[in-house]
Amino acid sequence: QVQLVESGGGLVQPGGSLRLSCAASGSIVSMNSASWYRQAPGNEREWVATITRGDSTNYAGSVTGRFTISRDNAKNTVYLQMNSLKAEDTAVYYCKVVQYGVGYWGKGTLVTVSS
């Protein structure tokens, strides 16, 4: 099966930046679409951003202009560049990759934005 491992989370001050990575391994052959989701304590998981096979992107309104999703197909890796971070961005961030119509999830990486 496909395994996804997120990295890059941690503690950052408001206004700071972080770059999350999602590396796919195992039976990965070709990524179709890839997305980032996040879940804050007490909240349901929400969609953050998506990048398609053709590299078109879409973002949730709460992160538009601050976050950028990208991919490196040769490395089977998806990225999320997060700038101008706010306290309300604090959450566990999850990567999702679709291959042959099947979705795979990572275990998440914690991002904490606090002074």
ABEGO torsion letter per residue (X at the ends): XBBBBBBGBEBBBBGBBBBBBBBBBEABABBBBBBBBBBBBGBBBBBABBBBAAGBBBBBAAABGABBBBBBAAAGBBBBBBBGBBAAABBBBBBBBBBGGBBBBBAEBBBBBBX
